Amino acid sequence: MERRKFTREFKLEAVKLIKERGVSYVRAAQDLGVHQSVLRTWVKGFEADPQQSFPGHGQMKPEQLEITRLKREVIKLKAERDILKKAAAYFAKEST
């Protein structure tokens, strides 16, 4: 069974249905064909950051992109540091 995917517009409309029109989670879940917990997650996500909620299609929020970039940089810098440590040890051993 393949996982269902919903567009950003669909999620925003579902959130509006609950927040603005006052429809209960149970009723909205039945009408939209999604589980109540999914609707609650969408509402919480929207309330946390309305502008960046539901980026879709594998896109990440700017903060997540920056964290990913920094993690890659840390890995690269650790590798460079290890190479320099080995080189320093080699030259120190050679000079004695």
Secondary structure, DSSP 8 states (H G I E B T S, - for coil): -------HHHHHHHHHHHHTT---HHHHHHHHT--HHHHHHHHHHHHH-TTTS---TT---HHHHHHHHHHHHHHHHHHHHHHHHHHHHHHHHHH-
